[in-house]
């Protein structure tokens, strides 16, 4: 921000987070609630079904996996991720779409996953595969969600940290590599599994990283503690108590005051 201010030689105000109000409630993870709509996207599964599945698992036990609305991974990477997930034994929700090189809106093929994978996950209740669109806000908000394996798009990071959910990074494009570095090295709220479409991913590594982030104690517990701290900062930015305004609300006031002051000067001249 200092660099930006010096470069453009103009004031810069930080206003955010740009999240639905329900994501910023103090008890946002205490109940299942539908707060978003698919916005024209075809849902892979009704939101109610996802919430019911989450309700069937203990608190802080589920890994959520999504690479965003415009990203996907390669077929070998998808196979290795599925094998690592199964071997970890951790419950998961995976917003899954065809791998890179195939029509993202096409039908999903069972051959992209280990034989019988989706059926086994359904039978054991270990995993829920949601094809196409998944209700990400509701999943992250749910008390059963423990961690988020993400492409590290900024919206996803803000949505995850607003709920105190630590992350596993798999950046794929644009600025996502920098975002992943930020959450890992600066914030301490996640680790990076791999990056890009060309990397070789081993199921053992997938399992090891998942266990590290979701473990009760050690690095996983420390990442969770830091994520909860950042959740508090995010919510404080938009809080107003007894005349005291959070940093984001104050920034909006300062911005409006500057605009009005500038207009007054221009009118007078």
Secondary structure, 3 states (H helix, E strand, C coil): CHHHHHHHCCCCCCCCCCCCHHHHCCCCCCCCCCCCCCCCCCECCCHHHHHHHHHCCCCCCEEEEECCCCCCCCHHHHHHHHHHHHHHCCEEEEEECCCCCCCCCCCCCHHHCCCCHHHHHHHHCCEEEEECECCHHHHHHCCCEEEEEECCCHHHHHHHHCCCCEEEECCCCCCHHHHHHHHHHHCCCEEECCCCCCCCCCHHHHHHHHHHHHCCCHHHHHHHHHHHHHHHHHHHCCCEECCEECHHHHHHHHHHHHHHHHHHHHHHC
